[in-house]
């Protein structure tokens, strides 16, 4: 019974590593083939540096808030890239529904980025006013 559990864990670990490799490949693809994704990542990096400088010393609570907030726009932009790729594959010509799908995905990224910026600004304002 123990050998079976060890084997299952090894297989599960290997599948997790493979899944992580696929994820990294997707991020690499988005960085090299989608300019809006690359701009978003660079912009977030620059804003993160400025925020850390403005909020220094930064608390663990602030770090715990900022990390998911920085990840959310990147994750939604990756989903946006994936949707655009599939829509371009399925509908190479112009179609109103294809445009709507792309616009909705871009809207999700806009909402996530706006939330990230608003919360970041509120943290800076709170740091200096209170």
N, C-alpha and C positions, 0 to 999 in steps of 0.2 A: 504494500500500500504506500509506503514512504517513497519508493522509487517512482511510482506513478505521479505522486504529488510533485516531486522534484522535476520530473520530466514536463509536467503541465506548466509549472512555473517557468521553466527554461523556454518552452515554446511561447508562453505568454510574454516573457521578457523580449524574446526575439521579435515577436509581432509588434510590440511596443516600439522597439528600436526601428523597425522597418517603417512603421507609421510616422515616427518622428522624422525619418529620412525623407519620406514623401512630403511632409509638411515643410521641411527646409527647402526641398526642391521647388515647392510652390512659392515660397517667399523669394527665393533666388530668381525664379521666373518673373515674378511681379516686379522685382527691383530692376531687372535688366530690360524688360519689355513694356513696362507701363510707366510712363513719365509721371503721371499723377501720384502713383504709389511712391515712387522715389522722392518726389517733392514733399509728400506728406511725411515720410520718415525723416527726411533731413530737417524739415520745419519743426517737427516734434522734438528732434534732438536739440536743435538750437534753443527752442523754448524751454526744454528741460534744463539746459545749462543755465539759462537766465533765471528760471524759477529757483533752482538750487542756490544760486548766488543771492537772490533777493530774500529767500526764506531761511538762509543760514543763520543760526543752527536749525536744521530741519528735524522735526520730531518723527518718531516711528509712526504715529498716527497720520501725519502728513504724507509720509512715504507710502503707508498702506492705502491712502486715498489716491495718491498720484499714479502709482504703478498701474492699477486697473484702468484709470482714466486715460493714461497714455496708450495702453494696449487696445482699448475699445475702438478708436478710429482706425488703427492699423488693421485690426481684425475685420472691421466692416469694409475697409477698402479692399482687402484681399477677397472678400465675398463679392464685392463689386466687380473686381477684375475677373473672377470666375464666371459671374453672370454674363459679363460682356463677351468673354471668350465663347461661351456656349451659344449666346444669342447670335454672334457673328457666324458661328458654324452652321446653325440651323437656318438662319435667315440672312443670307449674304446681301440681299437687296434691301431697300428701305421698306419697312413695314411699321405701321403705327403701334402695333402691340409690342414689337421688338424695341421701339423707342421708349414706350412706356415702361417696359421691364428695366431697361438701362437707367432711365430717369429715377425709378423707384429705388434702385440699388444706390445710385448717387445720392439720393435724398437721405438714405440711412447713414451714409458716411457724413453728410452735412450735419445731421442731427448729433451724431456721436462727437464730431469735431467741435461743434458749438458747445455742447455740454462740457467737454474737456476744457475749452477756453474759458467758459464762464466760471467753472469751479476753480480753475487755476487763478483767475483774476480775483475771485472772492478770497482765496487764501492769501494772496499778496496784500489786498486791501485790509484784511483782518490783521495781518502781521504788523502793518504800519499804523493803523488807526486805533487798534484796541490793545 
